[in-house]
């Protein structure tokens, strides 16, 4: 089932105001992505962020002197980002669908970021979003996406007590990581309100798609699984204590890479990260 991008666009436009309000373990996820970005900045002059929303990453990078292209689906999100970027001459804003970046030539940017919804919420077109992100990247790439290892237990916990059985949505998530609001009769009862289309990945699946586009994948693993597993009290404590926060982030990175690379990632935001370099 193809995504209804007009409906998806309306849905995202309604979320623009709350885009940077971190809840639960979102702040941990965001901090871990910043660490990944920092490690990729050497030798970079031009950066594109696909799905840049209100500019939580794109604008600070522009303020540091990089030439940034901020790409998003939502006009209200771009409008908010423009207000935050007032006075900056080295950032441009482009409204576009992540699955179709035809306005940019091949290898246009040194570093390309595609994080959170710009892959996963393309649904059946998620692979196109990944391919387009790879196509416009000259050197380095960071992609985050929804993690199948987390969404499967979420789907089970959401549906099993209510329906007293494993519903087709769970089986679809296990089989191909796919969800569509209109896919199965139960789906509209699972998520209140509209929740359109989604594609989740295992690390091997995401890495395989990136490799097929001509990249060496340096790492691909769950993002912030320790925050998920240690729970709310731990996350709340480290968010309020800067020294503890940095120690905890160190532990999260080690846990993701050495202990549970196929782990579920954080509860909130994209729980899977891939970092890659284009093959010479």
N, C-alpha and C positions, 0 to 999 in steps of 0.2 A: 504494500500500500504506500503510495507516494505521499510525501509531506504536502500539506496544504500551506504553502509559504505565505499566502496572504493572511490566513488565520494565525499562523505562527508569528508573523510580524506584529499583528495586533496584540497578541499575548505578550510578546517581549516589550512592546511599547508601554504596556501597563506595569512592567516591572522596573522601569528605568529609575524611578525615584529611590528604590530600595536596593539598588545594585551593590552599593558599597557598605551596606549595613551587615557586618559579619555577625552571624549567630552560631551558637554551638562551637564546633571546631573549625569554622570557616577561616578564622584568623590564623590558625596553625597552617592550614592548607595554603593560604595566601603567602605567609612568611616563607614556607618551603619553596614555593614557586619563585619568590624573589631571590632566594639563595641560588636556585638553578640559573636564573637569568644573569645574576652577577658573574657567574663562572663562564658565561658565554660571551661576554662583552669585549674581550680582548680582540683587537683587529677589526672591530665592527664600526661602521660609520652610519649605515642606513638600516632602519628597523621598520618592519611592518607588523602590526598586531591585528589579526583577524578576530572579530568578535570583541573589540576593545571596549565596548559598552560606554561607560561614563569616564573612562580614562585612568583607572586606578594604576595601571602599569604604563600606558603610553605617555601620559603627561609627565610623570616624574622622569621618564627616560628623555623626553624632549628637553626638560629643564636642565638636564645634565649635558646637553649639547648634541645629542644624537639627532639625525634627521629622521623623523618619525612619520609614518603614514598610519593613521587611525582608521580602521575599517569596521563598520558595524551595520547591522540590519535595521536598527531602530533609529528613526529620526529624532524622537525625544531624547534618547541616550546620547546621540551625537550633539544635540543642542546643549545638554548639560555639560558635556565634555568641552565644548567650545567656550562656555562661560568660564570653566576652570583654567582653560589654556589661554585666556585673554592676554595679549601682548607677546605671545610666543610666535616667532616667525618660522621656526623649523619644524612645524607639524602641520600636516594637511589631513582633512577629514573626507572620507569617501563612504557613501552609503552603498552597500553591496551585499549580496547573498554569498555566504562562505563557500557554497558549492559552485559558484560561477564568478571567477575573478579575471574574466577575459580582458578587463581594462588595463591589466598589468602584464608586461612582457615576461618571458621566461627569465629566471635568475635576476630579478629586479632588485632584491634586497639582500643585504649581508646576513641579517638575522630575521627570521619570521617566527612570530608567536601565534599560536592558535590555542586558546585556553578556555575552559569551561564549555559553554553551550554551542559554540560555533562548529564543533564536530558532532557532538552527541545529538543535539536537537535538530540535526538535518535528517535524522532517521535513515531511511533507505538511501539517501544521498550523502551519508556520512563519509563513505569512501571517496566520493567526489570532492568533498571538502578537504580531506587529507591530501588527495592528489593535487588539487589546486594550490594548497599551502606549500607542498613540496616543489611544485613547478615554479613558483615565484621566488623561491629561496636560492640564493647563491652560495651561502657558506654554512650557516648554522640554523638549527630548527629546534623549537620546543613545542610539543603538542600535549595537551591534557585532554582526557576524555572520561566518560563514565565507565566505571569499573564493574564488570559483570560479577566479580567475586563479592561485591557489596550489594548490588541490586537484586541478586537472586534471594539472599536471606531477607531483604526488605520486602520483596514481593510475597514471599512465603508468610512472613509475620503479619503482613497487611491483609492477606486473603484467607489463610487457613482457618483462623478462629471465626471469621465472618461467614464463610461459605461451607466450612466443615469438609473441604476437599481441596486438592491441588487444582487450581483453575488453569485454563489454557494459557493465560498470560505468563504464568510461572514457567510452563513448559517451553513457551516461545523464548523467554529470557535465557533459559538453559541452552536451548538449541542454537540460537543465532544472536542473542543479545538484543532482540528487537521488541519494541513496544509501539503500538499505534492506538490512539483513542478509540478508533472505530474497528479495531482488528477482531475483537471477541465480544460477545454480549456482556460479559462481566466487567469489561474494562471501564465503562462509564461509572460503575459503582465503586471501583477501587480507589479512584482519585476524585475527590470533590472538585467540581468545576472543571474547566478545560485543562487538559494536560496532553498535548498533541502527539508528538512522535519522538522516539528516542532510540539510540543505538548505543549499546554498551560493548566493551571489548575485554578480552583477556590480554595480558602483556604480549604474549606470542602473536596474537592476531594484529594488534596495533603495530608492533615492530615489523611484522611481515609486510604490511602495506607500505610502511615507510621505506623499507629496504627495496621493495619493488620499484620505488620511484627514484632510485639511484643514490641512496644515503647509507652510510655506516651508522648503525644505531649504537650509541655509546652506552645507553642505559634505558630500560623500559620496565617500570615496576609500580607497585602500589604507592600512593602518595599520602603519607601521614597515618598509616595503619595503627601506629602506637597510640595516637590521639584517640582514635576510634575505640580501641580495646581497653584503654585505661579509664575512659569515661569522663563524665561531665565535671566531677569535682576536681580531678587532676587538671583538666583543660582550663577550668575557671581559675585555679590557683596560678598556673604558669602565665596566663594572660595578665594577671594583676601583679606579677613579680618579674621585672625585666631580667634579672640575673638567672632566675630559675627558667625563664622562657628560653634563653639562649642555650642553656644546658639541655633542656627538653628538646629543642630543635635539633641539636647534635645527636641526641639519642634517636629521634625520629628518623633522621637520615641513615644512621647506622642500621637501625631496625629494618627499614625499607630495603636496603641494599644487601644486608648480610643474613638477616634472620627470616624475614617474610617478604621476599620480592613479589610474590604472587598474592600478597595480602589485600584486604578490602579497601585500603585507603581511608580517608576521612569520611565521616557521615555526610558532611555537607560539601557541595561543589565537586568538581571532577576529581575522582580518586585514583587516577592512573596518569602517569607522566612518561613521556618519551623524549629523549634528548639525542640529537643526531647531527652528523656533519655530512655534507655532500661529498661523494667520492670524487677524487681528483681525476 
